[in-house]
Structures are given as structure tokens and as C-alpha cells.
């Protein structure tokens, strides 16, 4: 598989975490697609994305989105 940012094995479960620096909506969307591919590879339905946004007018927070059958928990800091 390609480079997955972080895979946490904890208490018999796996958690896939993709970390990105904010470079715009198109780059962010590609990151979401990359994460869904990793989830397919690891046979998981839920993944996590951490975006580092250095813009002054950023919208910070946590949201949950669905792409196909996958659930992505996204945090923007």
C-alpha cells in the first residue's frame, strides 16, 4: 500500500488517521478519497482526518461525513 500517515492498533482495533496541511478544497477532497482507499485496504468503515489549516479565516472544528459506505471524522485545527 502507499504511505498511510498513522495506523493505531489499540485493544484489538485499528484506527487509520490521515494528516494533511490545508492547501485548498481540491487537495482536501483528494485527501478524503485517499483515506477511503486506505479504509478499503484495511477493511475498515471509519477513518480519521486531521487537517492543519494556517489561514486566518479558517473554520476549525470536528465534523463527520459519509463518503460511500465510509464514515470520516475530520478535524480542522
C-alpha positions in Angstrom: 0.0 0.0 0.0 1.0 3.6 -0.3 2.1 5.8 2.6 -0.6 5.9 5.3 0.1 8.6 7.9 -0.8 6.9 11.1 -2.3 3.5 12.0 -3.1 2.9 15.6 -3.5 -0.6 16.9 -5.3 -0.4 20.2 -7.1 -3.0 22.2 -7.7 -5.2 19.2 -8.9 -2.4 16.9 -7.2 -0.4 14.1 -7.6 3.3 13.6 -6.4 4.9 10.3 -5.5 8.6 10.6 -4.6 10.8 7.6 -2.9 14.1 8.3 -2.9 16.9 5.8 -1.8 20.6 5.6 -4.6 22.7 4.1 -3.8 23.6 0.5 -7.4 24.3 -0.6 -10.6 22.4 -1.3 -9.3 20.2 -4.2 -6.4 19.0 -2.1 -8.7 18.3 0.8 -11.1 16.3 -1.3 -8.2 14.2 -2.7 -7.1 13.6 0.9 -10.6 12.3 1.7 -10.5 9.9 -1.3 -7.0 8.7 -0.2 -8.4 8.0 3.3 -11.3 6.0 1.9 -8.8 3.9 -0.2 -6.8 3.2 2.9 -10.0 2.2 4.7 -10.8 -0.2 1.9 -7.3 -1.7 2.1 -7.6 -2.3 5.9 -11.2 -3.4 5.7 -12.5 -0.6 7.9 -15.6 1.5 7.8 -14.4 4.5 9.8 -11.4 6.7 9.5 -10.0 10.0 10.8 -8.5 13.0 9.0 -6.6 15.8 10.8 -6.1 18.9 8.7 -3.7 21.7 9.7 -5.0 25.0 8.4 -2.8 28.1 8.9 -5.3 30.5 7.2 -6.5 33.4 9.4 -10.2 32.8 8.4 -10.2 29.1 8.9 -13.2 27.2 10.1 -12.0 25.0 12.9 -13.8 22.0 14.4 -14.8 18.4 14.1 -17.3 17.0 11.6 -18.4 13.6 10.5 -19.0 13.0 6.8 -20.0 9.9 4.8 -18.4 9.0 1.5 -20.0 5.9 0.0 -20.2 3.5 2.9 -17.3 5.0 4.8 -17.5 7.4 7.7 -14.8 10.0 8.0 -14.3 12.0 11.2 -12.5 15.2 10.1 -10.8 17.7 12.5 -9.5 21.1 11.3 -7.0 22.8 13.6 
